[in-house]
Amino acid sequence: MLGIWRSEMERIWNRKSTFLLYIAYILIVIAIIWSHKVTGTKVLRFGEGTVVVNNLNLPWLMMSEAALFLLTAILPILYVDQLSGDLYSGAYRLYMIRPYRRFKFWLAKLLALSASTVIFIGTSLLIGVIAGWIFFPHSSTFFKYGSSIASLRSDAIPYILAFYLVLTLVCLAKLMLSSAICLFVSRPLFAYIVILILSVFLFELFRPLIMFMDPFREILLALRVDNSFEFWMCAGGMIIACMMVSFTQWQKKIV
């Protein structure tokens, strides 16, 4: 199993498209950070007001726009390229020849894409922390989203890590959704369009599912215990449901 996973990681990162997506995402993050450096403030997109950016809040404030790009473009393109791309080209038939149980190939591919997702998100965190420390004012306090009470510096690290862990969970839910769609729609371009349209439809169906397009506010609300139940129900439910559909359809896939 470990050997299949390593092989899939090599397949993902040896593709020029993956490298270009990674560089594009880094440039987007840097551009967002630079805009905050120029203005010194962050205008929250949902009418909550303006926040002064400092080293303690930059790593999560910058994800307001970065997460939007990540969930609507960067990661779906990566997933579609690796899943629908292999199915449409027939490349998956080549590695199905190896003597492993059928479900292990799909599991290894999803685990490799999960690890790649963590690399993208981890890069965001690393850039945000370094940029905050070097280029932004150092503060001893910060305000959590929706709070009027200042939090101490010691609370910043757990808050940032919690944000990125929840963001990772949302991205993995998007991966499961994409994997299910790609098994039904093998053409990469069409699969991406379906993923985009379905993400919009899910948001219209149930407000918290906007996390599949614009997760920033929903994640911050979820970090407040009094607003977390619907979020966790949606995220967990979508992961389980899409995973079941994905593996069931994969088992039925004709080689």
C-alpha positions in Angstrom: 0.0 0.0 0.0 2.8 2.4 0.9 4.5 1.6 -2.4 1.3 2.5 -4.4 1.0 5.8 -2.4 4.6 6.7 -3.2 4.0 6.0 -6.8 0.9 8.2 -6.9 2.8 11.0 -5.1 5.5 10.8 -7.8 2.8 10.8 -10.5 1.2 13.9 -9.1 4.4 16.0 -8.5 6.1 14.9 -11.7 3.4 16.5 -13.7 4.1 20.0 -14.9 0.5 21.1 -14.3 0.9 20.3 -10.6 4.0 22.4 -10.3 2.4 25.3 -12.2 -0.6 25.2 -9.9 1.6 25.2 -6.9 3.6 28.2 -8.1 0.4 30.0 -9.1 -1.0 29.5 -5.6 2.2 30.8 -3.9 2.1 33.9 -6.1 -1.6 34.5 -5.2 -0.7 34.2 -1.5 2.2 36.6 -1.8 0.1 39.1 -3.7 -2.6 39.0 -1.0 0.0 39.5 1.7 1.6 42.4 -0.2 -1.8 44.1 -0.5 -2.3 43.9 3.3 1.2 45.2 3.8 0.5 48.2 1.5 -2.8 49.1 3.3 -1.9 47.9 6.8 -5.6 46.8 7.2 -8.0 44.1 6.1 -11.6 44.9 5.1 -13.6 41.9 6.0 -15.9 40.9 3.1 -19.0 40.2 5.1 -19.5 43.6 6.6 -17.8 43.0 9.9 -15.6 46.1 9.5 -11.9 46.7 9.1 -9.1 45.0 11.0 -5.5 46.2 11.5 -3.2 43.4 10.3 -0.4 42.3 12.5 1.9 39.3 12.9 -0.7 37.4 15.0 -3.7 37.6 12.7 -2.1 37.7 9.2 -1.8 33.9 8.8 -5.6 33.5 9.0 -6.8 36.9 7.7 -5.0 36.4 4.4 -6.9 33.2 3.8 -10.1 35.2 3.2 -9.1 35.5 -0.4 -6.6 32.7 -0.6 -9.0 30.0 0.5 -11.5 31.3 -2.1 -9.0 30.7 -4.9 -7.9 27.4 -3.3 -11.4 25.9 -3.2 -12.8 27.2 -6.4 -9.9 26.9 -8.7 -6.5 25.5 -7.5 -7.5 22.3 -5.8 -10.4 21.4 -8.1 -8.1 21.7 -11.1 -5.5 19.5 -9.4 -8.1 16.9 -8.5 -9.7 16.8 -11.9 -6.4 16.6 -13.6 -5.3 13.6 -11.5 -8.7 11.8 -11.3 -10.6 12.5 -14.5 -7.4 13.0 -16.4 -6.3 9.4 -15.7 -9.8 8.0 -16.2 -10.3 9.8 -19.5 -6.9 8.9 -20.9 -7.1 5.3 -19.8 -3.9 5.6 -17.9 -5.5 4.0 -14.8 -5.6 0.7 -16.7 -1.8 0.5 -16.7 -1.4 0.6 -12.9 -4.4 -1.6 -12.4 -2.2 -4.4 -13.8 -0.2 -4.5 -10.5 -1.2 -7.3 -8.1 -3.1 -5.3 -5.5 -6.8 -5.3 -4.4 -8.8 -2.9 -6.6 -9.9 -0.5 -3.9 -6.3 0.1 -2.8 -5.5 1.9 -6.1 -8.2 4.5 -5.6 -7.4 4.8 -1.9 -3.8 5.4 -2.6 -4.6 8.1 -5.2 -7.0 9.8 -2.8 -4.4 9.6 0.0 -1.7 11.1 -2.3 -4.1 13.9 -3.3 -4.8 14.5 0.4 -1.1 14.7 1.1 -0.7 17.1 -1.8 -3.6 19.2 -0.4 -1.7 19.4 3.0 1.4 20.6 1.1 -0.6 23.5 -0.5 -2.2 24.5 2.8 1.0 24.0 4.8 2.8 26.3 2.4 0.1 29.0 3.0 0.7 28.7 6.8 4.5 28.8 6.5 4.4 31.9 4.2 1.8 33.6 6.4 3.8 33.1 9.6 7.1 34.2 8.1 5.7 37.2 6.4 3.8 38.2 9.5 7.0 38.0 11.6 9.2 39.9 9.1 6.9 42.5 7.4 4.1 43.3 9.8 3.9 45.0 13.2 4.4 42.8 16.2 1.4 42.8 18.6 0.8 41.3 22.1 -2.9 40.9 21.5 -5.3 40.2 18.6 -9.1 39.8 18.2 -10.6 36.5 17.2 -13.3 36.6 14.5 -16.5 38.1 15.9 -15.1 38.9 19.3 -14.7 42.2 21.0 -12.4 40.9 23.7 -8.7 41.0 23.0 -6.9 37.6 23.1 -3.3 37.2 24.2 -0.4 36.2 22.1 -0.4 32.7 23.6 -3.9 32.2 22.1 -2.7 33.0 18.5 -0.9 29.8 17.8 -3.8 27.5 18.8 -6.3 29.7 16.9 -4.2 29.7 13.7 -3.6 26.0 13.9 -7.2 25.3 14.5 -8.1 27.4 11.5 -5.8 25.6 9.2 -6.8 22.1 10.5 -10.4 22.9 9.8 -9.5 24.3 6.4 -7.7 21.1 5.6 -10.9 19.2 6.6 -13.0 21.3 4.2 -10.5 20.7 1.4 -10.6 17.0 2.0 -14.4 17.2 1.8 -14.0 18.9 -1.6 -11.6 16.1 -2.6 -14.2 13.5 -1.8 -16.9 15.4 -3.7 -14.5 15.8 -6.7 -13.6 12.1 -6.6 -17.3 11.0 -6.8 -18.0 13.4 -9.7 -14.9 12.4 -11.6 -16.0 8.8 -11.7 -19.3 9.8 -13.4 -17.8 12.6 -15.6 -14.5 11.5 -17.0 -13.7 14.5 -19.3 -11.6 16.8 -17.1 -13.1 20.1 -18.3 -16.7 18.9 -17.9 -15.8 17.4 -14.5 -14.5 20.8 -13.3 -17.6 22.6 -14.6 -19.9 20.0 -12.8 -17.9 20.4 -9.6 -18.3 24.2 -9.8 -22.0 24.1 -10.6 -22.7 21.5 -7.8 -20.8 23.7 -5.3 -23.0 26.6 -6.1 -26.1 24.4 -5.9 -25.1 23.0 -2.5 -24.7 26.5 -1.2 -28.2 27.4 -2.5 -29.5 24.3 -0.9 -28.0 24.8 2.6 -26.1 27.9 3.6 -23.2 26.2 5.5 -22.2 24.3 2.3 -20.8 27.6 1.0 -17.7 26.1 2.6 -17.1 24.3 -0.7 -16.5 27.6 -2.5 -15.8 30.3 0.1 -14.9 28.6 3.4 -13.3 31.5 5.3 -16.2 32.8 7.3 -17.8 29.4 7.9 -14.5 28.1 9.4 -14.2 31.1 11.7 -17.8 30.7 12.8 -17.2 26.9 13.4 -14.3 27.8 15.7 -16.9 29.4 17.9 -18.5 26.6 19.8 -22.0 28.1 19.7 -22.0 28.2 15.8 -20.3 24.8 15.1 -22.9 22.1 14.9 -24.2 22.7 11.4 -20.7 23.1 10.0 -19.4 19.8 11.5 -22.6 18.0 10.4 -22.2 19.2 6.8 -18.5 18.6 6.6 -18.5 15.2 8.2 -21.7 14.1 6.3 -20.3 15.2 2.9 -17.0 13.4 3.5 -18.8 10.1 4.5 -21.4 10.3 1.7 -19.0 11.2 -1.1 -16.5 8.6 0.0 -19.1 5.9 -0.1 -20.3 7.0 -3.6 -16.7 7.3 -4.8 -15.5 3.9 -3.7 -18.7 2.1 -4.7 -18.5 3.6 -8.2 -14.8 2.8 -8.4 -15.5 -0.9 -7.6 -18.0 -0.9 -10.5 -15.6 0.8 -12.9 -14.9 -1.4 -15.9 -11.2 -1.8 -16.6 
